[in-house]
Amino acid sequence: MNWDDTRIFLAVCRERSLRGAARAVGVDQATVGRRLAALEGVLGTTLFLRTSNGYVMTTAGEAALRHAERMEQAALDFARQVEGADKRLAGEVRVTTTDTLGLEFVIGAMERLHRDHPDVRVLLSASTDVVNLAKREADVAVRTVKPENPDLLARRLAVWPMGLYASAAYLARNGEPVPGTGFQGHDLVFFLPYIQARRTPSLVGEPAHAGRIVAGLSSNLLLRAAVRAGLGIGELPVSIAERDGLTRLWPGREGARPYEVWMVTHKDLRHTARISTVIDHIVQVFSDL
């Protein structure tokens, strides 16, 4: 098996369709089908059963998968270690973060970076999905969860308490909630996973059983926008909510967990010149707070 065929094979394993595999590796569907058929011909075995539910691995395919994953890991290790010695301040750096952190901080870091090193190009992706840095899905991640992988280097950039916020328009219309009433008579907005957990949610330690939950939002950016629009009261990171000019309620109370921001990269890439300078510029933006 050569590496190009292995990439095709792994993509079909993971996507379970030729179309999905083609999208994952960046070639057309016909090429994926042709390469897969050629690989099966070389190996003299059928790797997949074509079913109505997609491509399903045969026993031979499952055996090949274990070897293919080892090849993939070796290729990724090789690429990282070679790139780690790259001293050029030029080329692409893939950065992933959330929409809020991207808009509020990473874009500012990119502007400074471009002034200092115009030949470094940042490919920025904003998503709540956690990408796999070990598999080179990104070079740098700015995320709100510290990774557990020992091969990743993590540096905490910020830790902010979570506070209770409302817009001036909402307060003019509804007044402030009274502690101990469970937000009776008030509209509330929540981060969507809290609602999906199917237990009584709370805001800064106050159970929200008597309030009306009017929206669940899938990102911090949407949650901020909902509070800013006067849709309801919500729990937000203090530093970010203050940027929006929102009014903090019950300032002596905080959410159970602070909002943390972590910078993450693979240890093999930390000393690649272009990646190192991107990291330095992002760190500087947070240091300026």
C-alpha positions in Angstrom: 0.0 0.0 0.0 1.4 3.4 -0.9 0.5 6.5 1.1 -1.8 8.1 -1.5 -3.9 4.9 -1.7 -3.9 4.7 2.1 -5.4 8.2 2.3 -8.2 7.2 0.0 -8.8 4.0 1.9 -8.9 5.9 5.3 -11.3 8.5 3.9 -13.7 5.9 2.7 -13.5 4.1 6.1 -14.4 7.4 7.9 -17.0 8.8 5.5 -18.6 5.6 4.3 -19.2 7.0 0.9 -17.2 7.9 -2.2 -18.6 11.4 -2.2 -17.7 12.0 1.4 -14.2 10.6 0.9 -13.7 12.7 -2.2 -14.6 15.8 -0.2 -12.3 14.8 2.6 -9.2 14.3 0.5 -9.9 17.0 -2.1 -10.3 14.9 -5.3 -13.3 14.0 -7.4 -15.5 11.1 -6.7 -14.5 9.1 -9.8 -10.9 9.3 -8.7 -11.7 7.9 -5.3 -13.6 5.0 -6.9 -10.9 4.3 -9.3 -8.1 4.4 -6.7 -10.1 2.2 -4.3 -10.7 -0.4 -7.0 -7.0 -0.4 -7.9 -6.0 -0.9 -4.3 -8.4 -3.8 -3.9 -6.9 -5.3 -7.1 -3.3 -4.9 -5.8 -4.3 -6.5 -2.5 -6.4 -9.2 -4.2 -9.3 -8.8 -1.7 -12.5 -6.8 -1.2 -12.1 -4.1 1.4 -15.7 -2.8 1.5 -19.2 -4.1 0.9 -21.3 -1.6 -1.0 -24.6 -1.4 0.9 -27.7 0.9 0.9 -26.3 2.4 4.2 -22.9 3.1 2.6 -19.5 1.4 2.4 -19.0 -1.2 5.2 -15.6 -2.7 5.8 -15.1 -6.4 5.3 -12.9 -8.5 7.6 -10.0 -7.8 5.3 -10.8 -4.1 5.4 -10.7 -4.0 9.2 -7.3 -5.7 9.1 -6.1 -3.2 6.5 -7.4 -0.3 8.6 -5.1 -1.0 11.5 -2.0 -0.9 9.2 -3.4 2.2 7.4 -3.8 4.1 10.7 -0.2 3.3 11.6 1.0 4.6 8.2 -1.1 7.8 8.7 0.4 8.4 12.2 3.9 7.9 10.8 3.3 10.3 7.9 1.9 12.9 10.3 4.8 12.5 12.7 7.2 12.9 9.8 5.5 16.0 8.5 5.3 17.7 11.9 9.0 17.0 12.7 10.2 18.3 9.4 8.0 21.4 9.6 9.1 22.0 13.1 12.6 22.9 11.8 11.2 25.4 9.3 12.7 28.9 10.1 10.9 30.8 7.3 8.5 33.6 8.3 6.3 32.8 5.3 3.6 30.3 4.4 0.2 29.2 5.8 -0.8 28.7 9.4 -4.2 27.1 10.1 -5.9 28.5 13.2 -9.2 27.2 14.7 -11.2 29.0 17.4 -14.8 29.9 18.3 -16.6 32.7 16.6 -16.5 34.9 19.7 -12.8 34.5 20.2 -12.1 34.9 16.5 -14.0 38.1 16.2 -12.9 39.7 19.5 -9.3 38.6 19.6 -7.8 36.5 16.8 -8.7 38.9 14.0 -6.9 41.7 15.9 -3.9 39.4 16.2 -4.0 38.7 12.5 -4.0 42.4 11.7 -0.9 43.0 13.8 0.7 39.9 12.3 0.2 41.0 8.8 1.9 44.3 9.5 4.9 42.6 11.0 5.1 39.5 8.7 3.1 40.0 5.5 4.2 36.7 4.0 2.6 34.7 6.8 -1.0 33.7 5.8 -3.5 32.7 8.4 -6.3 30.3 7.5 -8.9 30.9 10.2 -11.7 28.5 11.0 -14.4 29.4 13.5 -16.3 26.4 15.0 -17.4 24.9 18.2 -16.1 21.6 17.1 -12.8 20.4 18.6 -10.3 19.6 15.8 -7.5 17.0 16.1 -4.2 18.9 16.1 -2.3 15.6 16.2 -3.8 14.8 12.8 -2.9 18.2 11.4 -6.5 19.4 11.2 -5.1 22.7 12.5 -1.7 24.1 13.6 -3.0 26.3 16.4 -6.2 26.2 18.4 -7.7 28.9 20.6 -10.3 27.1 22.6 -12.2 27.2 25.9 -11.3 23.6 27.0 -7.8 22.4 28.0 -6.9 19.3 26.0 -5.7 16.1 27.7 -3.3 14.9 24.9 0.3 14.9 26.3 1.6 15.7 22.8 -0.2 19.0 22.8 1.2 22.2 24.4 -1.5 24.2 26.2 -1.2 27.8 27.6 -4.0 29.5 29.4 -4.6 32.9 27.9 -7.4 34.2 30.1 -9.8 33.2 32.8 -13.0 35.3 33.3 -15.9 34.8 35.8 -19.3 34.3 34.4 -21.8 37.0 35.3 -25.6 37.6 34.8 -26.4 40.2 32.1 -29.3 42.0 30.5 -29.6 44.9 28.1 -30.8 48.3 29.2 -33.9 47.9 27.0 -34.8 44.6 28.6 -34.5 46.1 32.1 -36.5 49.1 31.2 -39.3 46.8 30.0 -39.1 44.1 32.7 -37.1 45.4 35.6 -34.5 43.3 37.5 -35.1 39.8 38.8 -35.4 39.3 42.5 -32.9 36.8 44.0 -34.5 33.7 45.4 -37.6 33.8 43.1 -36.2 31.5 40.4 -36.4 34.3 37.8 -40.2 34.5 38.1 -41.7 36.8 35.5 -38.5 37.0 33.4 -37.3 35.8 30.0 -34.1 33.8 29.9 -31.6 32.7 27.2 -29.3 29.8 27.6 -26.3 28.1 25.9 -28.0 25.2 24.0 -26.2 22.3 25.7 -27.5 23.3 29.1 -31.1 22.9 27.8 -30.3 19.7 26.0 -29.0 18.2 29.3 -32.7 18.0 30.4 -32.2 19.1 33.9 -33.3 22.3 35.5 -30.8 25.0 34.4 -29.5 27.7 36.6 -27.9 31.1 36.1 -25.1 32.2 38.5 -26.4 29.6 41.0 -30.0 30.6 40.8 -32.4 27.8 39.6 -34.4 29.0 36.6 -37.5 26.9 37.3 -39.8 29.9 37.5 -38.4 31.8 34.5 -39.4 31.5 30.8 -36.7 30.1 28.7 -37.2 31.8 25.4 -34.1 30.6 23.4 -31.3 28.2 23.4 -28.2 29.3 21.4 -25.4 27.1 20.1 -22.5 29.6 20.5 -21.4 32.3 22.9 -21.6 34.8 20.0 -25.3 34.1 19.5 -26.0 34.1 23.2 -24.4 37.6 23.5 -26.5 38.8 20.5 -29.7 37.5 22.1 -29.0 39.3 25.4 -27.9 42.5 23.6 -31.1 42.4 21.5 -33.2 42.3 24.8 -34.5 38.8 24.2 -33.8 37.8 27.8 -31.3 37.6 30.7 -28.2 35.4 30.2 -24.9 34.3 31.7 -21.9 35.6 29.9 -18.1 36.0 30.4 -17.7 39.3 32.3 -14.9 40.6 30.2 -16.7 40.0 26.9 -20.1 41.2 28.2 -18.6 44.5 29.3 -17.4 45.1 25.7 -21.1 45.0 24.6 -22.2 47.6 27.2 -24.5 45.1 28.9 -25.7 45.6 32.5 -24.5 43.2 35.1 -27.1 41.9 37.5 -26.3 40.6 41.0 -22.6 41.4 40.7 -21.7 39.5 43.8 -22.7 36.2 42.1 -20.8 34.2 39.5 -21.4 31.1 37.4 -20.1 27.8 38.8 -17.3 27.6 36.2 -15.2 30.5 34.8 -14.7 31.0 31.1 -11.2 29.9 30.2 -9.3 30.5 27.0 -6.4 28.1 26.0 -3.8 28.3 23.3 -3.0 24.9 22.0 -0.4 23.6 19.5 1.4 20.3 18.9 4.8 20.1 20.6 6.5 19.3 17.2 5.3 22.6 15.7 6.0 25.0 18.5 9.3 26.1 17.0 8.2 26.4 13.4 8.9 30.1 12.8 5.6 31.1 11.2 3.5 29.1 13.8 5.6 30.6 16.6 5.0 34.1 15.5 1.2 33.5 15.1 1.1 32.2 18.6 3.1 35.2 19.9 0.7 37.7 18.3 -2.4 36.0 19.7 -0.8 35.8 23.1 -0.1 39.5 22.9 -3.7 40.4 22.2 -4.8 38.7 25.3 -1.9 40.2 27.3 -3.1 43.6 26.4 -6.5 43.2 28.2 
